[in-house]
Amino acid sequence: MMNISNGKKKTRNNFTKNKRIIPPEKKRISYKKKEYWKGGTLLAPVPPALVTVGTMEHPNVLTIGWTGILNTIPPKTYISVRKERYSYQMLMDNREFVINLPCTDLVKAVDFCGVRSGRDLDKFKEMHLTPAPANHVSTPLISECPLHLECKITDTINLGSHTMFLADIVGTIVSENCINQDGKLEIEKCNLLAYAHGAYFSLGKQLGTFGYSVKKKK
Ligand SMILES: Cc1cc2nc3c(=O)[nH]c(=O)nc-3n(C[C@H](O)[C@H](O)[C@H](O)COP(=O)(O)O)c2cc1C
């Protein structure tokens, strides 16, 4: 609710339309009452990555939700893949993959590549995705995605339903239109897609940046 004094617009609880979008502590939604469920895979959101496997001559793409960063120096990641995926043997044989982070425009392709197999059809063709050479690996990237992590597999760990492919991130490829004049990546320009509990989302408004909560006011 707005009230106006001294010609300046003020809002109750410091809650202005665009600037302060995080409510003060007293106004937080209460999540205190809990239910207890059995252990499961409910970590959300995760990136629904379009992972490319194989080579330029024989590429395939599948959607992967079970991925993450494991180490900073050296940069390490993983993808967890079921043995029955067509991509599984390609990963075993080629020992490389590319994590392509999709933008919101690609949500249909992301879902399609996660429910149809490269055994049966060419997912690049069906979804109008363009494989293009990467920099450090023989696996192609997907041109339509804004960000790409080039990965070389170092270990495989059978965990049960899935095999974890541990990998070094040997290169990062960033689309030029997401880089500003100072050479910095402007991540909001990537329009990244998120996946949470079986549904796809776009990212919301930026709420802060790393360390902002302790930053001294100028
Ligand atoms: C959002 C989403 C996330 C997925 N995450 C994984 C995953 O982490 N690991 C996996 O093995 N399959 C995952 N899948 C299923 C595979 O992408 C799917 O079985 C795909 O058809 C396999 O393709 P392929 O047979 O061409 O390798 C996911 C599917 C969707 C839609």
The ligand as a MOL file (V3000), in Angstrom:
LIG
                    3D

  0  0  0     0  0            999 V3000
M  V30 BEGIN CTAB
M  V30 COUNTS 31 33 0 0 0
M  V30 BEGIN ATOM
M  V30 1 C 13.6570 -33.4300 -17.5040 0
M  V30 2 C 14.2860 -34.7810 -17.7500 0
M  V30 3 C 15.4080 -35.1540 -17.0420 0
M  V30 4 C 16.0120 -36.4020 -17.2740 0
M  V30 5 N 17.1330 -36.7400 -16.5700 0
M  V30 6 C 17.7270 -37.9430 -16.7980 0
M  V30 7 C 18.9360 -38.2660 -16.0960 0
M  V30 8 O 19.4700 -37.5100 -15.3040 0
M  V30 9 N 19.4900 -39.4920 -16.3660 0
M  V30 10 C 18.9460 -40.3730 -17.2710 0
M  V30 11 O 19.5020 -41.4740 -17.4650 0
M  V30 12 N 17.8120 -40.0550 -17.9530 0
M  V30 13 C 17.2140 -38.8670 -17.7510 0
M  V30 14 N 16.0780 -38.5300 -18.4350 0
M  V30 15 C 15.5260 -39.4770 -19.4290 0
M  V30 16 C 16.3210 -39.5100 -20.7480 0
M  V30 17 O 16.6000 -38.2180 -21.2210 0
M  V30 18 C 15.4810 -40.2750 -21.8000 0
M  V30 19 O 15.3150 -41.6060 -21.4050 0
M  V30 20 C 16.0260 -40.1840 -23.2160 0
M  V30 21 O 15.0220 -40.6100 -24.0940 0
M  V30 22 C 17.2720 -41.0170 -23.4260 0
M  V30 23 O 17.7050 -40.8060 -24.7520 0
M  V30 24 P 18.6180 -41.8440 -25.5500 0
M  V30 25 O 17.9190 -43.1840 -25.5020 0
M  V30 26 O 18.6400 -41.2660 -26.9430 0
M  V30 27 O 19.9460 -41.8600 -24.8940 0
M  V30 28 C 15.4600 -37.2970 -18.2260 0
M  V30 29 C 14.3070 -36.9150 -18.9390 0
M  V30 30 C 13.7370 -35.6620 -18.7190 0
M  V30 31 C 12.5150 -35.2730 -19.5080 0
M  V30 END ATOM
M  V30 BEGIN BOND
M  V30 1 1 1 2
M  V30 2 1 2 3
M  V30 3 2 2 30
M  V30 4 2 3 4
M  V30 5 1 4 5
M  V30 6 1 4 28
M  V30 7 2 5 6
M  V30 8 1 6 7
M  V30 9 1 6 13
M  V30 10 2 7 8
M  V30 11 1 7 9
M  V30 12 1 9 10
M  V30 13 2 10 11
M  V30 14 1 10 12
M  V30 15 2 12 13
M  V30 16 1 13 14
M  V30 17 1 14 15
M  V30 18 1 14 28
M  V30 19 1 15 16
M  V30 20 1 16 17
M  V30 21 1 16 18
M  V30 22 1 18 19
M  V30 23 1 18 20
M  V30 24 1 20 21
M  V30 25 1 20 22
M  V30 26 1 22 23
M  V30 27 1 23 24
M  V30 28 2 24 25
M  V30 29 1 24 26
M  V30 30 1 24 27
M  V30 31 2 28 29
M  V30 32 1 29 30
M  V30 33 1 30 31
M  V30 END BOND
M  V30 END CTAB
M  END
